[in-house]
Amino acid sequence: MNHQLVGNLKEGSATLYDISKSFVDRGKALRIVSFYETDKLKGTNMLVSTEHSIPSDRPISLCD
């Protein structure tokens, strides 16, 4: 296991902060689209993502 990578992915890490901060400028020209599921994951009886679990003003169903 790569312990440095795991540490970099922990909540509050400086690495994730730097990535998030640099994305503000890099992401300005991107059109980001979020999708959610309407069918439950086979074998779990759960939805992995729902309309309310994604950060989007206009979520798109995978069935649309």
LUMROMAR-744405 format. One record per residue: y, z, x of N, C-alpha, C in turn; residue in one letter. Coordinates in steps of 0.2 Angstrom, whole numbers, plus 5000, padded with zeros to 4 digits. Example, Ala and Ser with C-alpha at 12.3 -4.5 7.8 and 13.67 -1.06 7.14 Angstrom:
497250395066497850395062498450395066A498950355064499550365068500050395064S
***
This chain:
499450005004500050005000500650005004M501149965003501749965006502250015004N502250075007502650135005503450115005H503650075010504350065010504550025004Q504149975002504249934996504249984990L503850024989503750074984504450114983V504650134989505250174989505850144987G505850074989506450034988506450024980N505950024977505950014970506050074965L506050134968506150194964506850194961K506950224955507550234952508050264957E508650234957509150264961509150244968G508750194970508650174977509350134979S509550144985510050104988509950024988A509350014989509149934989509249904982T508949944977509049914970509749914968L510149964970510849964969511249904972Y511049884978511349834982511149764979D510549754977510349694973510749684967I510749744963511149734956511849724957S512149754962512849734964512949664966K512549634970512649574972512449524967S512049544962511949494956512549484952F512949524952513549514947513949454949V514049444955514349374957513949314957D513249324959512849274959512649244952R512649294948512349284941512949254936G513549244938514049224934513949154931K513649114935513549044933512849034929A512449084928511849084925511849094918L511449064914511349074907510649104906R510749174905510149214904509849214897I509249204896508949204889508349254889V508349294884507849354884507349334878S506749344879506249334873505949394871F505649394865505249454863504649424859Y504149474859503549454856503549474848E503149434844503049454837502249464836T501849454841501149464840500949524845D500549564843500249624847499849594853K499849624859499449614864498749624863L498349574864497649574862497249634866K496949674862496549734865496949794865G497649794864498049854865498349874858T498449824853498749834847499449854848N499749834853500449844855500849784856M501549784855501949734857502249754864L502249714869502549724875503249724875V503549684872504349684871504449664863S504949704861505149694854505849664854T506149654848506849624847507349674850E507149744849507649794851507549824858H507049794862506949814869507249774874S507549724872507849674877508649684877I508949674883509649674883509949604881P510049594875510349524873510749524867S511249484867511649484860511249444855D510849394858510449344853509749334856R509349384854508649384856508249324853P507749294856507449234854506649254853I506449244847505749264846505249204849S504749224852504249174855503949124850L504049144844503749104838504249054836C504949064838505449014835505448944839D
***
